[in-house]
Amino acid sequence: MIQQIKKYNNLEEFKSSSLLSLQVLHIQMRKIGDEGASGLGSALANCINLSNLTLELSYNQIGAIGASGLGSALANCINLSNLTLDLGENQIGDEGASGLGSALANCINLSNLTLDLEQKQFICFGL
């Protein structure tokens, strides 16, 4: 089966697409902030057939709330098996990284994860 890769550069274009049929998705956006990350997450939660996702969201002014919300939404993508998530150079902090990690732990079919959380501040995880 050939999978069609869909690419979106803005949130409105993505939200108006046929979300249910998407299997492979590549999204690259700039300056969306917490509100945009939450909106993106809400839209992604409707992508029930999504198996491969690349989100390039570096330099987007996303904070802890946006990162946690995005992670919670991704947990609803039950068929997601490959995720590349670039959240570098945002303001996620410890709380956002922890919320994101806790939410991604619920992605039961996730077998490949590439995660970039490069921050200007050191993030410390408690195990």
LINPELIN-V563025 format. One record per residue. N is the residue number from 1. RES is the residue in three letters. PSI is psi in whole degrees, 0 to 359 (NA if undefined). Layout:
BEGIN
n:N res:RES psi:PSI
n:N res:RES psi:PSI
END
This chain:
BEGIN
n:1 res:MET psi:131
n:2 res:ILE psi:128
n:3 res:GLN psi:132
n:4 res:GLN psi:130
n:5 res:ILE psi:126
n:6 res:LYS psi:136
n:7 res:LYS psi:136
n:8 res:TYR psi:141
n:9 res:ASN psi:355
n:10 res:ASN psi:153
n:11 res:LEU psi:318
n:12 res:GLU psi:320
n:13 res:GLU psi:317
n:14 res:PHE psi:313
n:15 res:LYS psi:332
n:16 res:SER psi:2
n:17 res:SER psi:174
n:18 res:SER psi:86
n:19 res:LEU psi:326
n:20 res:LEU psi:333
n:21 res:SER psi:351
n:22 res:LEU psi:134
n:23 res:GLN psi:324
n:24 res:VAL psi:128
n:25 res:LEU psi:138
n:26 res:HIS psi:119
n:27 res:ILE psi:131
n:28 res:GLN psi:120
n:29 res:MET psi:161
n:30 res:ARG psi:143
n:31 res:LYS psi:46
n:32 res:ILE psi:338
n:33 res:GLY psi:188
n:34 res:ASP psi:317
n:35 res:GLU psi:316
n:36 res:GLY psi:322
n:37 res:ALA psi:321
n:38 res:SER psi:318
n:39 res:GLY psi:320
n:40 res:LEU psi:316
n:41 res:GLY psi:317
n:42 res:SER psi:318
n:43 res:ALA psi:318
n:44 res:LEU psi:328
n:45 res:ALA psi:339
n:46 res:ASN psi:355
n:47 res:CYS psi:73
n:48 res:ILE psi:340
n:49 res:ASN psi:3
n:50 res:LEU psi:125
n:51 res:SER psi:331
n:52 res:ASN psi:125
n:53 res:LEU psi:131
n:54 res:THR psi:121
n:55 res:LEU psi:112
n:56 res:GLU psi:96
n:57 res:LEU psi:28
n:58 res:SER psi:155
n:59 res:TYR psi:47
n:60 res:ASN psi:6
n:61 res:GLN psi:38
n:62 res:ILE psi:132
n:63 res:GLY psi:195
n:64 res:ALA psi:319
n:65 res:ILE psi:314
n:66 res:GLY psi:318
n:67 res:ALA psi:316
n:68 res:SER psi:318
n:69 res:GLY psi:320
n:70 res:LEU psi:316
n:71 res:GLY psi:317
n:72 res:SER psi:320
n:73 res:ALA psi:319
n:74 res:LEU psi:330
n:75 res:ALA psi:339
n:76 res:ASN psi:347
n:77 res:CYS psi:82
n:78 res:ILE psi:341
n:79 res:ASN psi:4
n:80 res:LEU psi:120
n:81 res:SER psi:335
n:82 res:ASN psi:121
n:83 res:LEU psi:126
n:84 res:THR psi:118
n:85 res:LEU psi:111
n:86 res:ASP psi:105
n:87 res:LEU psi:23
n:88 res:GLY psi:150
n:89 res:GLU psi:38
n:90 res:ASN psi:190
n:91 res:GLN psi:51
n:92 res:ILE psi:316
n:93 res:GLY psi:184
n:94 res:ASP psi:313
n:95 res:GLU psi:315
n:96 res:GLY psi:319
n:97 res:ALA psi:320
n:98 res:SER psi:315
n:99 res:GLY psi:319
n:100 res:LEU psi:313
n:101 res:GLY psi:317
n:102 res:SER psi:320
n:103 res:ALA psi:316
n:104 res:LEU psi:336
n:105 res:ALA psi:341
n:106 res:ASN psi:357
n:107 res:CYS psi:86
n:108 res:ILE psi:337
n:109 res:ASN psi:5
n:110 res:LEU psi:117
n:111 res:SER psi:338
n:112 res:ASN psi:121
n:113 res:LEU psi:125
n:114 res:THR psi:118
n:115 res:LEU psi:125
n:116 res:ASP psi:112
n:117 res:LEU psi:27
n:118 res:GLU psi:122
n:119 res:GLN psi:160
n:120 res:LYS psi:338
n:121 res:GLN psi:147
n:122 res:PHE psi:133
n:123 res:ILE psi:129
n:124 res:CYS psi:125
n:125 res:PHE psi:135
n:126 res:GLY psi:129
n:127 res:LEU psi:NA
END
